[in-house]
Amino acid sequence: MRFILSVRLWLFALVLLAISAASSAQIGVGISIRIAPPELPVYEQPVCPEDGYIWTPGYWAYGDEDYYWVPGTWVVAPEVGYLWTPGYWGGDGDDYVFHEGYWGTEVGFYGGISYGYGYFGHGYEGGRWDNGHFDYNQSVSHVDISISHNVYNTRVEDNTRGNRVSFNGGNGGVQVRATSQEEAAGRGKHIAPVAAQTAHVQSARANPELRASANHGKPPIAATSKPGAFKETGAVAAKEGGTVHTAPAASASNTARSTNETTRPNTETARSSPSVHVKDLPPAEHFATPNTGNAKQDQKYQQQQQKLQLQQVNERQKLQTKQEQDHQRIPQQPGNEPKQQKLEQVHQQQTQQLVQKHTQQQQQLQQRQQPASHQPASKPEQKAKPAGQ
């Protein structure tokens, strides 16, 4: 069933490629479910490992029919001058939709959620770029001055202290709307989560201890010093858990489903926009954890899955970077419209080919990993008997 869901998501992405009507805000595809995400746990921020790392807060993600905690971690920015806008859950009627995080030169809207350590609902107070290097605000960020020499102290008033709600809007959510500055940041140039962040999320999803049903809102690994360093020095557990919500009585199920959404919280009339690029594709559906009954074989299969996932993430990012460079070479000017239209067609073809390639790779890997007991046994050929026998 998970393989079928994966294929459906990719096919849905292909359908998006043919759609030209969209909002002028950044378009994305989220997961819409009926249960509100758990409250945010309380934890201590690990010490920043080196200069140039920027804090990315932990959050509740959803997969395999359960919420799971993605530990907060320090990440190297993809480019000088870029800051992280965290993802967030937004209430949409009876549903909750996840808005993916991204890198940009300005911090955009992240639902008004107070993730702490500089992310108090708007902007980022944990540090700032200065002449090509990143300075850390010691009043907010946990840094060792013997490691990080670029520091300053600015007191920040946190008016959201004690509010651990993890979603915007809906019943009981944070009732905050985006500012004009945040809306502008949402329309600016973005870079998707780097490979280290994607691998970090995949590791969290594969860890049964991080599932809300197992930790009851108090994850044993709440934050790490570097992406994926779950068992290394610097990994910290939550000091206090949060409420884990249950499905509302009126909800027949909590089926996750894909849904179009925009990163802006308000609804506007759809307007024409360029074709969808790699950065607009939905996150790739993760493989289900192998369970053939053979632990050694399952470990081998999981390594193959992780290798393919990392390869596909790298290919996505490489093509996305190329497409963004193409746009920089042909700026949006009236005289460049014919060239831009041709470029959009090329980008659409590139994106569609990448989606098809990745879908085929996933199908082939799934087929190779099918347990032998589930594969039809080959029957020896039987010679036709002469008539009358």
ZAVO-522813 format. One record per residue: residue in three letters; x, y, z of N, C-alpha, C, CB in turn. Coordinates in steps of 0.1 Angstrom, whole numbers, plus 2048, in hexadecimal, padded with zeros to 3 digits. Each point is the difference from the previous one (the first is absolute). Glycine has a CB too. Example, Ala and Ser with C-alpha at 12.3 -4.5 7.8 and 13.67 -1.06 7.14 Angstrom:
// ZAVO-522813
Ala8847C784E7F780C80080980C8007ED7F480CSer80F8177ED80980B8007F880B80880C7FA7EA
END
This chain:
// ZAVO-522813
Met8087F48007F880C80080980D8007EE7F380CArg81D80C7FB80980C8018068037F28057FB818Phe7FE7FA7E18068027F37F58067F680F7EC804Ile7E58107FE7F58067F87FF80F8037F47E97FFLeu80C81A80E7FF80E80480C8087FA7F47FA815Ser8188017EB80B8067FA7FE8037F280F7F5810Val7EC8027E87FE8017F27F580B7FE8077E87FBArg7EF81880D7F58097FE80580F8027F07EE808Leu81981480280580D8038088057F48017FB819Trp8077FC7E18088047F57F78037F48147F2808Leu7E28067F67F78037F57F980D8027FD7E87FDPhe80081B8107F980D80380A80B7FC7F37F5813Ala81A8097F080A80B7FC8008027F180E7F9814Leu7F07FC7E48008027F27F48077FB80C7EB7FEVal7E98138097F48087FD80280F8027F27EC806Leu81581780580380E8038088077F58007FA818Leu8087FE7E18098067F67F78057F48127F0807Ala7E280B7F87F88057F57F780B8048007E97F7Ile80081B8157F880B80580780D7FF7F47F080FSer80681A7EB80680D7FF7FA80A8098067FB7E9Ala7EE80381C7F98098098047FE80E7ED8027F0Ala8198078178047FF80E80180D80780C7EB7FASer7F581581380280D80780D8057FE7F07F8811Ser8128167F080D8067FF8087FC80C7F68137F3Ala8057E88188087FB80B8067F37FC7F180C811Gln8197F07F78077F47FD7F67F480281680A808Ile7EA7ED7ED7F77F58018077F48057F38097ECGly8067EF81C8067F48067F57F580181180D80CVal7F37E77F87F77F58028027FB80E8007FA7E8Gly7F68068208027FC80E7F87F3803803818806Ile7FE7E48067F87F48057F58068088147F07FFSer7DF80C7FE7F58048087FA7F58087FB8117EEIle8047F181F7FB7F58097F68068098167F37FEArg7E480580A7F580480980480280E7F17F47F1Ile81A80781480480180E80A80B8017FC7E8804Ala80282180580980B80280E7FB8057ED80F806Pro81E7F77F680D7FC80580280280F8098057E9Pro7FF7F281D80280280F80680E8038037E7802Glu7FC81C80B80780C80480F7FF7FF7ED805810Leu81A8067F080F8007FF8067FC80E7FF8117EEPro80A7E58128077FD80C80A80A8057FD7E87FAVal80781881280A80980680D7F98007EF80C80ETyr81C7FB7ED80D7FA7FF80B80A8007F77EC7F4Glu81581181080B8098008077FF7F28037FD819Gln80180F7E28078017F380E7FB8027F18137F9Pro8147E47FE80E7FC80180980B7FC7F97E97FAVal81481680A80980B7FD8038007F180A7FE817Cys7F780E7E38038017F280E7F97FD7F28157FEPro80F7E27F980C7F87FE80B8087FA7F27EC7FDGlu80B81D7F980A8087F97FA80D7FB80D7EB7FAAsp7FC81E8027FB80C7FA7FA7FD7F381280D80BGly7E47FB7F17F97FE7F37F37F78018168037F6Tyr7E87F68167F47F88027F580980480E7EC806Ile7E68117F57F48078047F57F78068048117EETrp7F67F381C7F67F78077F37FE7F880A808816Thr7F27EC7E97F37FC7FA7F87F980B80A7FE7E8Pro7EB80781C7F97FB80B7F97F27FD7FC817808Gly8027E28037F97F37FE7F18027FE8117F580FTyr7E88017EB7F28017FD7FA7F27FE8048167F5Trp7EF7E980C7F97F47FE7FD7FE7F17F6801817Ala80F7F47E37FC7FD7F27F67F48018178087F7Tyr7E47F47FD7F67F57FF8047F67F67EE810808Gly8117E47FB8037F57F77FD7F280681180F7F5Asp7EC7E88027FD7F28057F580080B8177FA7FAGlu7DF80F8047F480180880380480E7F67EE7F2Asp81481A81080380580E80980D7FE7FF7E880ATyr80082080080980C80180D7FA8057ED811804Tyr81E7F67F880D7FC80580880D8028007E97F5Trp80981881580780C80380D8007F87F6800817Val80C80B7E280C8037F98098098097F57FE7E9Pro8167FD81D80780880980680D7FB8067EA80BGly7FA8207FD80680C7FC80F7FE7FE7EF80E80CThr8187F97EB80E7FE7FE80780C7FA7FB7E77FDTrp81281A80480880A7FA8037FC7F180A807817Val7F58027E08027FD7F280880B7F97EA7F27FFVal81F80A7F880880A7F87F78067F68157F3804Ala7EA81A7FB7F78067F68057FD7F27FB813810Pro7FC7EB7E68057FD7F280880B7F97EC7F17FFGlu81181B80580880B7FB80180B80A7F77FB7E9Val81480D81680280C8097F48097FF8197FE7FEGly7E280780D7F58098007F27FA80180E80E7F3Tyr7F17E480D7F37F98007FD7FC80E8047F87E9Leu7EF80A81A7FA7FC80D7F57F67FE805817809Trp7F87E28027F67F58007F28058048127EF804Thr7E480E7F47F28028037FA7F28047FE8157F1Pro7FF7E981B7FB7F38047F37FC7F980B803816Gly7F27F07E97F37FC7FB7F680180C80B7F07EFTyr7E880F80D7F680180B7F37F97FB80A815809Trp7EE7E78017F37FB7FD7F680B8018067E980AGly7F08177EC7F680A8007F27F980080F8107F3Gly7E87F58157F37FB8017F88047F4801800818Asp7F87F77E17F88037F47F27F98028158037F1Gly7E28048167F37FA8038037F580A7F78057E9Asp8057EE8138027F580980D7F97FE7E87FD800Asp8208087F680D7FA7FC80C8088057F47F67ECTyr81780481480D80680380A7FE7F57FC7FD819Val80980D7E18098007F480E8048047EC8047F1Phe81E7F580B80E8048038068087F58027EB80DHis8048207F780680A7F680F7FD8027ED812801Glu81A7EB7F580E7FC80080980C8037FC7EE7F0Gly80F81081880A80B8028098027F47FF7FA819Tyr8088107E88098047F580B8098047ED7FC7F0Trp81E80680880A8098027FE80D7F78107ED806Gly7F281F8007FF80C7F880880B8077E97F97F8Thr81881280180880B8057F880780B80B8037EAGlu7E87FB8177F780680A7F87F48067FF8177F5Val7FE7EA8187F87F68077F18037FC8117FD813Gly7E87F97E87F28027FC7F77FC80C8067FC7E8Phe7ED8028147F67FC80A8017F28047F18117F6Tyr80F7EC8178007F28047F57FE80B8197FE7FCGly7DB8098017F47FD8087FF80780D8007EB7F5Gly80A81D80E80080680D8037F780C7F08107F7Ile8157E48058047F680A80C8038077F57EF7F2Ser80B81081C80C8038088087F38027F481380BTyr8167EB7EC8087F480180B80280A7FB7FB7E8Gly80881281C80A80380A80E8027F97F37F3811Tyr8168117F780E8027FC8018087F48067EA809Gly7F48227F780080A7F67F48007F78187FD800Tyr7E17F87FF7F37FF7F87F480280A80B7F17EEPhe7F281C8147F58038097F38037FA81180880FGly7ED7F47E47F38037F98028087F47F57FF815His81580A7EB8038097F480F8028007EA80C801Gly81C7F27F380E8027FE8097F78077FA8177FDTyr8137EC80480A7F88088098098087FF7EE7EEGlu80181081F80880980980C7F98057EB80B806Gly8197E97F580B7F880580D8047FA7F17EE804Gly80F81A7F180D8047FA7FD8087F380B7EC80AArg8008197F07FE8087F480D7FF7F87F080F80BTrp80F7F37E880B8007F780780E8007F57EF7F1Asp81881180F80880D80080C7FE7F87F7806817Asn80A8017DD80C7FF7F88057F27FD806816809Gly7F07E27F38047F27FC8027F680B80A80B7EEHis7F47F981F8017F680B7F48018098198017FFPhe7E47F58087F480080880380380F7F67EF7F0Asp80381B81580280480E7F47FA80880C8157FATyr7F87E68127F67F98097FC80980C80A7EA7F9Asn7E98178097FB80780C8007F780C7F180E7F1Gln8197F58188027F780C7F48008098188057FESer7DF8058017F58018097F57F67FC805818804Val7FC7E37F07F67F77FA8067F27FC7F38147F8Ser8197EC8028067F47FB80B7FB80A7FC8087E9His8057EA8188097FA80980D7FE7F87EE7F480DVal81C8157F580D7FF7F980B80080A7F680C7ECAsp8157EE81080D80080880980A7F97FD7E7807Ile80782480080880A7FB80E7FC7FC7F281080DSer8127E47F880D7FB7FC7FF7F97F28067FD818Ile7EE8017E47FD7FA7F27FB80A7F77FB7EA80ASer7FA81D7FA7FA80B7F880480D8067EC7F17FBHis81D8167FD80580D8057F780C7FC8177F67FEAsn7E18087F87F780B7FB7F380080880A7FF7E9Val7F68098227F48008097FD80E8048067E9809Tyr7ED8187FB7FB80D8057F57FD80A80680D7EBAsn7F67FD81D7F57FE80A7F580A7FE8117F6810Thr7E48057EC7F48087FF7F47F980780880B7EAArg7F37FB8207F57FA8077F38007F780A808816Val7EF7ED7EA7F47FF7F87F47FD80980E7F87ECGlu7E88108137F37FE8077F87F57FA800818808Asp7FE7DD7FF7F97F57FB7F28008068157F27FDAsn7E18147FB7F28018057F97F37FF8008187FAThr8067DE8007F97F37FD8047F580A7FE8067E8Arg80A7FE8228057F680A7F57F880681380F805Gly7EE7E47FB7F67F78057F67FC7F680380B816Asn7FC7FB7DE7F77FC7F68077F57F77F5817800Arg8067DD8018077F57F97F77FA7F580D7FB815Val7E980D7E77F87FB7F58087FF7F37EC80B80BSer8127EB7EE8097FD7F47F98027F380C7F080EPhe7E98177F17F98027F47F980E7FF7FD7E77FEAsn80181E7F67FA80D7FE7F17FE7FC81780A7FAGly7E17FF80B7F28007FC7F87F480580780B7ECGly7ED7F38107F77F58047FC80280F80C7F17EFAsn7EF8048167FB80080E80C7FE80A7EA7F77F8Gly81981480F80B7FF80A80E8037FB7F27EF80BGly80F8157E880D8037FA80480F8027FB7EF7EFVal81181480E80580E8017F98097F68167F7808Gln7E38137FC7F98097F780880C7FC7EB7F980BVal81F8047EC80980A7FB8007FF7F080E7FF815Arg7F280D7E58018017F180E8067FC7E78027FFAla81C7FB7F580D8057FB80180F7FF8037EA7F4Thr80881C80E80280E7FE8038027F1808804818Ser7F88097E48038027F280F7FD7FD7EF812800Gln8197EF80980E7FD7FE8027F17FF80781480DGlu7F27E47FB8007F27FF7FA7FB7F37FF7FE819Glu7F78087E27FA7FC7F480A8037F47E9805809Ala81E8067F880A8037F680B7F58007FB819802Ala8097E380A80B7F68027FB7F37FA80980B815Gly7EA7F27EC7FB7F37FB8008007F17F27FF814Arg80E80D7E58008007F280E8017FA7EA80B801Gly8207F780880E8017FC8077F37FC80181380FLys80B7EE7ED8087F47FC8027F780C80C80D7EEHis7F17E68118027F780A8097F47FC7E9806808Ile81D7F48028077F47FE7FA7F580981680D7FBAla7E87E88007F97F580780A7FB80B7F37F97ECPro8077FF81E8097FA80A80C7F97FA7EC7FD80FVal8208057F780C7F97FA7FF7F180380D816804Ala7FC7E37F58007F28018027FB80F80A7FF7E9Ala7FE80881F8017FC80E7F3801807818807800Gln7E08037FD7F38018077F77F57FC803819801Thr7FD7E47F27F77F57FB8037F38067FD80D7EBAla8107F08168057F38067FC80080F8137FE7EFHis7EE80E8177FC80180E7F27FC803811813802Val7E67F27F57F27FD8017FD7F17FD7FA8187F9Gln80D7E37FE7FE7F27FD8047F780B8058057E8Ser8067FF81F8057F880C7F680180B8188047F9Ala7E28088097F680280A7F47F77FD808817804Arg7F37E97F07F57F87FC8027F18027FA8117EFAla8127EA80F8037F28028037FC80E80A8017EAAsn7F68098208037FD80E7F37FE80781580D7FFPro7E77E78067F37FE8067FF80880D7FF7EA7F6Glu80C8198117FF80880D7FB80E7FE8137F2808Leu7EE8137EC7FC80E7FD7F28017FC8178057F9Arg7E27F08077F18017FC7F880480C8037EE7EFAla7F381A80F7F880680B7F97F48087FD8157F3Ser7FF7E18067FA7F48068097F980A7F17FE7ECAla81C80481280A7F980880580980B8077F27EDAsn7FB81B81080680980A7F68098078157FF7F3His7DE8008097F580780680380F8017FA7EC80DGly80D81A7E880280E80080D8048067E8803800Lys8207F480680D80380680B7F87FA7F4805816Pro8118007DE80A7F87F980D7FE8077F58097EBPro8117EB81580D7FE80780B8077F97F77EA808Ile8078197EB80A8087F97F980D7FB80E7EB7F9Ala7F482080E7F980C7FD8088097F77F37FE815Ala81A8017EC8098097F880E7FA7FF7F2814808Thr8157F07EE80D7FB7FD80A80B7FC7F67EA7F9Ser81781480980980A7FC8028017F180C7FC816Lys7F27F97E38028007F27F57F77FA819804801Pro7E37FD7F27F67F87FB8037F18007FA8137F1Gly7FC7E58148027F28008087FA80C7FE8017E8Ala8088088208087FC80B7F87FC80C81280F7F8Phe7E57E78077F77FC80A8077F980C7EE7FE7EELys81D7FB8108067F980A80E8068057F47EB7F7Glu80F82180380D8068037FE80A80C8077FD7E8Thr80580781D80080A80A7F980D7FB8157F680AGly7E280F7FE7F980C7FC7F27FE7FD8148087F6Ala7E87EB8097F27FD7FF7F980180D8057F07EDVal7F08178147F980280D7F27FB7FF80E814805Ala7ED7E88077F27FB8017F780B8048087E9806Ala7EB8167F87F680A8047FF80080F7F47FD7EBLys80C80F81B7FE80180F7F17FF80381580E802Glu7E37F57F57F18008037F97FE7F3803810813Gly7F37E77ED7F97FD7F47F48097FE8077E9803Gly7F28157F27F48087FD7F47F77FE80F8117F6Thr7E57F58097F47F87FF7FF7FA7F27F580F810Val8087E47EF7FE7F97F37F18007FE8157F2802His7E68137F37F28017FD7FB7F37FA8028197FDThr7F17E58047FA7F57FA7F68057F58027F2816Ala7FA8047E27F78047F57F280580580B7EF7F1Pro7EF81B8097F38058047F67F67FE8078177FBAla7EE7E980D7F67F67FF7F98007F37FC802818Ala80380A7E17F98017F38097FB7F57F3813809Ser8197EA7FA8097FB7F57FF7F17FE810814805Ala7ED7E87EF7FF7F17FE80E7FA7FF7EB8037F4Ser81F80580880E7FA7FF80980C8007F87EC7F3Asn81581080E80B80A8008097FE7F47FF801819Thr7FB7FB7DC8077FD7F480880C7FB7EF7EF7FAAla81E80F80480980B7FA7FD8017F18127FD812Arg7ED80F7E97FE8027F280780C7FB7E97F4802Ser81A80C7F180780B7FB7F680B7FD8117F17F6Thr7F481C80B7F780B7FE80880C7FB7F07F8812Asn80B80F7E580680D7FB7FF80A80B7FB7FB7E8Glu80F80D81B7FF80A80980B80B7FD7F77F0812Thr80781C7F380A80A7FE80680480E7F48097ECThr8187FC81480780480C7FA80C8068157F67F7Arg7E28118037FA80B8067F37FC80780A80F7EEPro7F37F681E7F57FB8077F28057FB80F800813Asn7F180B7E57F38047FB7FE7FC7F280281480EThr7F17EB7EE7FC7FB7F37FF80B7F67F47EC80AGlu8118137EA7FF80A7F67FB7FA7F381280E80BThr7E97FA7EC7FC7FC7F380D7FB7F97EC8107FFAla8127E47FB80C7FA7F88038097F47FA7E9808Arg8148187F68058077F580A7F87F87FC81680CSer8067EE7E880A7F87F880E8018057F18047ECSer8167F181480E7FF8058077F67F77FA806818Pro8147FB7E88077F67F87FE7F28048118117FDSer7F37E67FA7FE7F28028087FB80D7FD7FD7E7Val7FF7F881E8067FB80C80E7FB7FD7EA7FA809His81F80A80180E7FB7FF8037F680A8078177F8Val8067E48098047F68097FD80480F8127F97F0Lys7F08148137FE80580D7F17FF80481480F7FEAsp7E37F07F97F27FF8037FA7F28017FE8167F4Leu80B7E080A7FB7F38017FD7FC80F80D7FA7EBPro7EA7FD8177FE7FB80E80C7F98057E77FF7FCPro81B80081280B7F88057FE7F17FC802810813Ala8097EA7E97FF7F27FC7FB7F780B8138047F1Glu7E47F380C7FA7F780A80B7F68047E98027F6His8197FC81780A7F78057FC7F17FE807812810Phe8037E67EF7FD7F18007FB7FB80E8127FE7EDAla7E67F88127FC7FA80D80C7F88057E87FE7F9Thr81980181480C7F88067FE7F27FC802810814Pro8097EA7E77FF7F27FC7FD7F680C8118057EDAsn7E77F18107FD7F780B7FD7F27FA7F681380EThr8157E77EE7FF7F27FA8017F580A80980A7EBGly7FA7FA8218037F580A80E7FD8017EA7F77FCAsn81E80D7FB80F7FE80080780D8037FE7ED7EFAla80781481E80580D80480C8047F77F97FB818Lys8107FC7E480B8037F87FC8057F380E7EF80CGln7E880A7EE7FB8047F37F980E8007FE7E87FAAsp7FA81A8117F980D80280A80B8017ED7F480BGln81E80A7FC80A80B8018068037F38057F8817Lys7FE7FE7E18058027F27F78087F880D7EA802Tyr7E68127FE7F58077F980080F8047F37EA7FDGln80D8188107FF80E80580C8087FC7F37F8813Gln8188037EC80C8077FB7FF8037F280E7F4810Gln7EC8037E87FD8037F27F680B7FE8057E87FBGln7F181880E7F680B7FF80680D8037EE7F0807Gln81A81180480680C8048098067F67FE7F9818Lys80A7FE7E18098047F67F98067F480F7EE807Leu7E580C7F57F98057F57F980D8047FC7E97F8Gln7FF8188147FA80D80480980B8007F07F380ELeu81C80B7F780A80A8008058047F28087F8817Gln7F97FE7E08038037F37F68097F980C7EA7FFGln7E78128037F58087FA7FF80E8057F47EB7FDVal80F81781080080D80680B8097FA7F77F6816Asn8158047E880B8077FA7FC8047F28107F480FGlu7EA8037E97FC8037F27F680B8008057E87F9Arg7F28188107F680A80180680E8027EF7F0809Gln81A81080180780D8038098057F57FF7F9818Lys8077FE7E18098037F57F88077F58107ED806Leu7E580D7F67F78057F67FA80D8047FC7E97F8Gln8008188157FA80C80580A80C7FF7F17F380FThr81B80A7F580A80B7FF8038047F280A7F7814Lys7F67FF7E38028047F17F48087FB80D7EB7FDGln7E78128077F58077FB80080E8057F37EB7FFGlu81181780E80080D80680B8097F97F87F7816Gln8138027E780B8077F97FC8057F28117F280DAsp7E78057EC7FA8047F37F880C8017FF7E87FAHis7F981A8107F780B80280980D8037ED7F1808Gln81E80D7FF80880B8038078067F38047F7817Arg7FF8007E08068047F37F68077F78107EC802Ile7E38118007F68077F87F78078098017EE7EDPro80281E8187F78078097F38037FA81480A80AGln7E27F97FF7F38037FB7FF80E7FC7F67EF810Gln80B8127E27FE80D7FA7F87FF7F3817807809Pro7E28037F37F77FF7F58067FA7F47F4813808Gly8187F17F58077FA7F48047F28008088177FDAsn7F77E380F8057F28027F47F680181480980CGlu7E07FC7F17F57F78028007F47F67F3814807Pro8117ED7ED8017F47F780A7F68067FA80E7ECLys8127F781880A7F78067FB7FA80D81280E7F6Gln7E77F98127FA7FB80C7F67F57FE80481680BGln7F47EC7EB7F67F57FC8067F47FC7F08127FALys81B7EF7FE8077F47FB8077F980C80380B7E9Leu8027FD8208077FB80B7F77F88098108137FFGlu7E37F28037F67FA8087FD7F27FA7F7816807Gln8087E97EC7FD7F37FA80B7F68027F380C7EEVal8197F981180C7F78038007FB80E80D80D7EFHis7F07FD81B8007FC80E7F47F680380A816805Gln7EB7EC7F57F57F78028047F27FB7EF8137FDGln8177EC7F78047F37FB80B7FA8097FB8087E9Gln80E80081C80B7FA8097F97FB80D8118107F7Thr7E67F780E7FA7FC80D7F87F37FE7FE818807Gln7FA7E77EE7F87F57FD8097F37FE7EE80F7F6Gln81D7F380380A7F57FE8067FB80D8058097E9Leu7FE8018208057FC80D7F67F880880F814800Val7E47F18007F67F98087FE7F17FA7F4816804Gln80C7E97EF7FE7F27FA80C7F78047F380B7EDLys8197FB81280C7F88038007FB80F80C80E7EFHis7F07FB81A8007FC80E7F57F6803809817806Thr7EB7EB7F47F57F68018057F27FC7EF8137FDGln8177ED7F78057F37FB80A7F980A7FC8087E8Gln80D80181D80A7FA8097FA7FB80D8108117F7Gln7E67F680E7F97FB80C7F87F37FD7FE817808Gln7FC7E87EC7F97F47FD8097F47FF7EF80E7F3Gln81D7F480680A7F67FE8057FB80E8068097E9Leu7FD8008208057FD80D7F67F880880F8147FFGln7E47F08007F67F98077FE7F27FB7F4816804Gln80D7E87EF7FE7F37FA80C7F78057F480A7ECArg8187FB81480B7F88048007FC80F80D80C7EFGln7EC7FC8197FF7FE80E7F47F880580D815802Gln7EB7E77F47F47F88038047F38077F380A7EDPro8087F281E8047F38067FD7F47F77FB80A816Ala80E7ED7EA8007F47F77F27F98018197FE802Ser7E280280B7F37F98027F58067F98087F9816His7F98157E67F58077FA8027FF7F07FE80F814Gln80D7EC7E88027FF7F17FA7F37FB81480F802Pro7E67F17F37FB7F47FA80B7F67FC7EC80C7F8Ala8127E880C80A7F67FD8007FC7F17FF7F7818Ser80D8087E28007FD7F27FD7F17FE8118137FCLys7E87EA7FB7FC7F27FD8087FB7F57E9803808Pro81C7F07F98087FB7F57F77FE7F48107F4810Glu7F680E7E57F97FE7F37FC7F17FF80C8147F5Gln7E87EA8067FB7F27FE7FE7FE7F17F57FF816Lys8117F67E57FE7FD7F27F27FB7FD8197FA7FFAla7E280A7F67F27FC7FD8007F17FD7FC8177F6Lys7FA7E38107FE7F27FE7FA7FD7F37FD7FD818Pro8077F87E17FA7FD7F37F17FD8028167F67F8Ala7E380D7FE7F17FE8007FD7F28037FD8137F0Gly7F97EA8197FC7F38038067FA80C7FD7FD7E8Gln80D80A81E8067FC80D7FA80680C8157FC7F4
END
